[in-house]
């Protein structure tokens, strides 16, 4: 702030003004983070209602497509596998499957660490790929891979991506339960036929 005609400004006034502006900026960032979190929660809630009506892979492709702009990430992929499997298979990815391997064999490291970690993949866009394990209770049900631009990576984005991973875990769990119930219904139908 420069006032025409003023020779100098009081340093105390400048410190207080600077602190107020920093607080305002922090509040705006927190408000934006809360808005995006609420949008992600609402979006996943809508898809949770659609679990029985859409094919699972199409559902997860739609979820990733809707989430990318909110998370400000370039790409994402969901890997899933059955309990006690030594690898995870690519389940859904956006924008396409060419960026991610079809299989993750490094499941033991994910189980041991239980936390997001950097993965070294050959990514054509030279993005940093972050792996977020998807846990339900004590079971690894999948992994969310997210392609991040290192220049745009920040703590707010990391919290949003982590929150999204939690929401994807809920969606994966419900989709698996629905699939198990469908399989059981088919078995009972055949049994009583």
C-alpha positions as a Markdown table, in Angstrom:
| # | Residue | x | y | z |
|---|---|---|---|---|
| 1 | Unk | 0.0 | 0.0 | 0.0 |
| 2 | Unk | 1.5 | 3.3 | -1.1 |
| 3 | Unk | -0.4 | 6.4 | -0.3 |
| 4 | Unk | 0.3 | 9.4 | -2.5 |
| 5 | Unk | 1.5 | 12.3 | -0.5 |
| 6 | Unk | 2.6 | 10.3 | 2.5 |
| 7 | Unk | 6.3 | 10.2 | 3.1 |
| 8 | Unk | 6.4 | 7.1 | 5.2 |
| 9 | Unk | 3.9 | 4.6 | 6.7 |
| 10 | Unk | 4.0 | 3.5 | 10.3 |
| 11 | Unk | 5.9 | 0.2 | 10.5 |
| 12 | Unk | 3.5 | -1.1 | 13.2 |
| 13 | Unk | 0.6 | -0.4 | 10.8 |
| 14 | Unk | 2.3 | -2.3 | 8.0 |
| 15 | Unk | 2.9 | -5.3 | 10.2 |
| 16 | Unk | -0.7 | -5.4 | 11.4 |
| 17 | Unk | -2.0 | -4.9 | 7.9 |
| 18 | Unk | 0.4 | -7.7 | 6.6 |
| 19 | Unk | -0.8 | -10.0 | 9.3 |
| 20 | Unk | -4.5 | -9.3 | 8.5 |
| 21 | Unk | -3.9 | -9.9 | 4.8 |
| 22 | Unk | -2.1 | -13.2 | 5.6 |
| 23 | Unk | -5.0 | -14.3 | 7.8 |
| 24 | Unk | -7.5 | -13.3 | 5.1 |
| 25 | Unk | -5.6 | -15.4 | 2.5 |
| 26 | Unk | -5.4 | -18.4 | 4.9 |
| 27 | Unk | -9.2 | -18.2 | 5.5 |
| 28 | Unk | -9.9 | -18.0 | 1.8 |
| 29 | Unk | -7.8 | -21.1 | 1.2 |
| 30 | Unk | -9.5 | -23.0 | 4.0 |
| 31 | Unk | -12.9 | -22.0 | 2.7 |
| 32 | Unk | -12.0 | -23.2 | -0.8 |
| 33 | Unk | -10.7 | -26.5 | 0.7 |
| 34 | Unk | -13.9 | -27.0 | 2.6 |
| 35 | Unk | -16.0 | -26.3 | -0.5 |
| 36 | Unk | -14.0 | -28.8 | -2.6 |
| 37 | Unk | -14.2 | -31.4 | 0.2 |
| 38 | Unk | -18.0 | -31.0 | 0.3 |
| 39 | Unk | -18.2 | -31.3 | -3.5 |
| 40 | Unk | -16.2 | -34.5 | -3.4 |
| 41 | Unk | -18.3 | -35.9 | -0.6 |
| 42 | Unk | -21.5 | -35.1 | -2.5 |
| 43 | Unk | -20.2 | -36.5 | -5.7 |
| 44 | Unk | -19.2 | -39.8 | -4.1 |
| 45 | Unk | -22.5 | -40.0 | -2.3 |
| 46 | Unk | -24.3 | -39.7 | -5.6 |
| 47 | Unk | -22.2 | -42.5 | -7.0 |
| 48 | Unk | -22.7 | -44.7 | -3.9 |
| 49 | Unk | -26.4 | -44.6 | -4.8 |
| 50 | Unk | -25.6 | -45.8 | -8.4 |
| 51 | Unk | -23.5 | -48.8 | -7.4 |
| 52 | Unk | -26.2 | -51.3 | -8.3 |
| 53 | Unk | -27.2 | -49.6 | -11.5 |
| 54 | Unk | -23.9 | -49.1 | -13.3 |
| 55 | Unk | -21.2 | -51.5 | -14.3 |
| 56 | Unk | -18.4 | -51.0 | -11.6 |
| 57 | Unk | -15.6 | -50.0 | -14.0 |
| 58 | Unk | -17.8 | -47.4 | -15.7 |
| 59 | Unk | -18.8 | -46.1 | -12.3 |
| 60 | Unk | -15.2 | -45.7 | -11.2 |
| 61 | Unk | -14.2 | -44.1 | -14.5 |
| 62 | Unk | -17.0 | -41.6 | -14.0 |
| 63 | Unk | -15.9 | -40.9 | -10.4 |
| 64 | Unk | -12.3 | -40.3 | -11.5 |
| 65 | Unk | -13.4 | -38.1 | -14.4 |
| 66 | Unk | -15.5 | -35.9 | -12.1 |
| 67 | Unk | -12.8 | -35.7 | -9.4 |
| 68 | Unk | -9.8 | -34.7 | -11.5 |
| 69 | Unk | -10.7 | -31.0 | -12.0 |
| 70 | Unk | -11.7 | -30.7 | -8.3 |
| 71 | Unk | -8.4 | -32.2 | -7.2 |
| 72 | Unk | -6.3 | -30.3 | -9.8 |
| 73 | Unk | -4.5 | -33.5 | -10.8 |
| 74 | Unk | -3.5 | -34.6 | -14.3 |
| 75 | Unk | -4.5 | -38.2 | -14.0 |
| 76 | Unk | -5.6 | -40.9 | -11.6 |
| 77 | Unk | -6.0 | -44.7 | -11.5 |
| 78 | Unk | -7.7 | -47.1 | -9.1 |
| 79 | Unk | -6.2 | -50.6 | -8.5 |
| 80 | Unk | -8.1 | -53.3 | -6.8 |
| 81 | Unk | -7.5 | -56.9 | -5.8 |
| 82 | Unk | -8.9 | -59.6 | -3.6 |
| 83 | Unk | -7.7 | -60.0 | 0.0 |
| 84 | Unk | -4.4 | -61.9 | 0.3 |
| 85 | Unk | -3.5 | -61.4 | -3.4 |
| 86 | Unk | 0.1 | -60.6 | -4.1 |
| 87 | Unk | -0.8 | -58.0 | -6.8 |
| 88 | Unk | -3.4 | -55.4 | -7.7 |
| 89 | Unk | -5.0 | -55.0 | -11.1 |
| 90 | Unk | -5.9 | -51.7 | -12.8 |
| 91 | Unk | -9.6 | -51.2 | -12.3 |
| 92 | Unk | -10.1 | -47.7 | -13.7 |
| 93 | Unk | -8.0 | -44.8 | -14.9 |
| 94 | Unk | -8.5 | -41.4 | -16.4 |
| 95 | Unk | -7.6 | -40.0 | -18.9 |
| 96 | Unk | -6.6 | -43.4 | -20.3 |
| 97 | Unk | -4.8 | -46.6 | -19.3 |
| 98 | Unk | -1.7 | -45.8 | -21.3 |
| 99 | Unk | -0.2 | -43.9 | -18.3 |
| 100 | Unk | -0.4 | -46.6 | -15.7 |
| 101 | Unk | 0.7 | -50.3 | -15.6 |
| 102 | Unk | -2.0 | -52.9 | -15.7 |
| 103 | Unk | -0.6 | -54.6 | -12.5 |
| 104 | Unk | 1.1 | -53.5 | -9.2 |
| 105 | Unk | 3.3 | -56.2 | -7.8 |
| 106 | Unk | 4.7 | -54.1 | -5.0 |
| 107 | Unk | 1.7 | -54.7 | -2.6 |
| 108 | Unk | 3.9 | -55.8 | 0.4 |
| 109 | Unk | 5.5 | -52.3 | 0.6 |
| 110 | Unk | 2.0 | -50.7 | 0.5 |
| 111 | Unk | 0.8 | -53.0 | 3.3 |
| 112 | Unk | 3.9 | -52.3 | 5.4 |
| 113 | Unk | 3.8 | -48.5 | 5.0 |
| 114 | Unk | 0.1 | -47.9 | 5.2 |
| 115 | Unk | 0.8 | -44.3 | 4.1 |
| 116 | Unk | 0.9 | -42.4 | 0.8 |
| 117 | Unk | 4.2 | -42.8 | -1.0 |
| 118 | Unk | 5.9 | -41.7 | -4.1 |
| 119 | Unk | 6.0 | -44.3 | -6.9 |
| 120 | Unk | 8.5 | -44.3 | -9.7 |
| 121 | Unk | 6.6 | -45.0 | -12.9 |
| 122 | Unk | 7.4 | -44.1 | -16.5 |
| 123 | Unk | 4.8 | -41.5 | -17.0 |
| 124 | Unk | 4.7 | -39.8 | -20.4 |
| 125 | Unk | 3.8 | -36.4 | -19.0 |
| 126 | Unk | 6.7 | -36.6 | -16.5 |
| 127 | Unk | 4.3 | -36.2 | -13.6 |
| 128 | Unk | 5.0 | -37.3 | -10.1 |
| 129 | Unk | 2.9 | -40.3 | -9.2 |
| 130 | Unk | 1.6 | -40.6 | -5.6 |
| 131 | Unk | 0.2 | -44.0 | -4.4 |
| 132 | Unk | -2.4 | -43.9 | -1.7 |
| 133 | Unk | -3.3 | -47.3 | -0.2 |
| 134 | Unk | -7.1 | -47.8 | 0.2 |
| 135 | Unk | -7.7 | -49.6 | 3.6 |
| 136 | Unk | -11.0 | -50.9 | 5.0 |
| 137 | Unk | -10.5 | -52.0 | 8.6 |
| 138 | Unk | -7.1 | -53.8 | 8.4 |
| 139 | Unk | -7.4 | -55.0 | 4.8 |
| 140 | Unk | -5.8 | -53.3 | 1.8 |
| 141 | Unk | -8.6 | -53.2 | -0.8 |
| 142 | Unk | -6.8 | -51.2 | -3.4 |
| 143 | Unk | -4.6 | -48.3 | -4.3 |
| 144 | Unk | -5.3 | -44.9 | -5.8 |
| 145 | Unk | -2.5 | -43.5 | -8.0 |
| 146 | Unk | -2.6 | -39.8 | -8.7 |
| 147 | Unk | -0.4 | -38.0 | -11.3 |
| 148 | Unk | 0.6 | -34.7 | -9.8 |
| 149 | Unk | 2.5 | -31.8 | -11.3 |
| 150 | Unk | 5.3 | -31.1 | -8.9 |
| 151 | Unk | 5.0 | -27.3 | -9.5 |
| 152 | Unk | 1.4 | -27.3 | -8.3 |
| 153 | Unk | 1.7 | -29.7 | -5.4 |
| 154 | Unk | 0.7 | -28.2 | -2.0 |
| 155 | Unk | -0.5 | -29.3 | 1.4 |
| 156 | Unk | -4.2 | -28.4 | 0.6 |
| 157 | Unk | -4.1 | -30.6 | -2.6 |
| 158 | Unk | -2.5 | -33.4 | -0.6 |
| 159 | Unk | -5.3 | -33.3 | 2.0 |
| 160 | Unk | -7.9 | -33.2 | -0.7 |
| 161 | Unk | -6.3 | -36.2 | -2.5 |
| 162 | Unk | -6.2 | -38.1 | 0.8 |
| 163 | Unk | -9.8 | -37.3 | 1.5 |
| 164 | Unk | -10.8 | -38.5 | -2.0 |
| 165 | Unk | -8.9 | -41.7 | -1.4 |
| 166 | Unk | -11.0 | -42.3 | 1.7 |
| 167 | Unk | -14.2 | -41.7 | -0.3 |
| 168 | Unk | -13.0 | -44.1 | -3.0 |
| 169 | Unk | -12.4 | -46.7 | -0.3 |
| 170 | Unk | -16.1 | -46.4 | 0.7 |
| 171 | Unk | -17.2 | -46.7 | -2.9 |
| 172 | Unk | -14.9 | -49.8 | -3.5 |
| 173 | Unk | -16.3 | -51.5 | -0.4 |
| 174 | Unk | -19.9 | -50.9 | -1.4 |
| 175 | Unk | -19.3 | -52.1 | -5.0 |
| 176 | Unk | -17.6 | -55.3 | -3.6 |
| 177 | Unk | -20.5 | -55.9 | -1.2 |
| 178 | Unk | -23.0 | -55.4 | -4.0 |
| 179 | Unk | -21.1 | -57.8 | -6.2 |
| 180 | Unk | -20.9 | -60.4 | -3.5 |
| 181 | Unk | -24.6 | -60.2 | -2.8 |
| 182 | Unk | -25.3 | -60.5 | -6.5 |
| 183 | Unk | -23.1 | -63.6 | -6.7 |
| 184 | Unk | -24.8 | -65.1 | -3.7 |
| 185 | Unk | -28.3 | -64.4 | -5.2 |
| 186 | Unk | -27.2 | -66.2 | -8.4 |
| 187 | Unk | -26.0 | -69.2 | -6.5 |
| 188 | Unk | -29.2 | -69.4 | -4.5 |
| 189 | Unk | -31.3 | -69.0 | -7.6 |
| 190 | Unk | -29.4 | -71.9 | -9.3 |
| 191 | Unk | -29.6 | -74.0 | -6.1 |
| 192 | Unk | -33.4 | -73.6 | -5.9 |
| 193 | Unk | -34.1 | -74.0 | -9.6 |
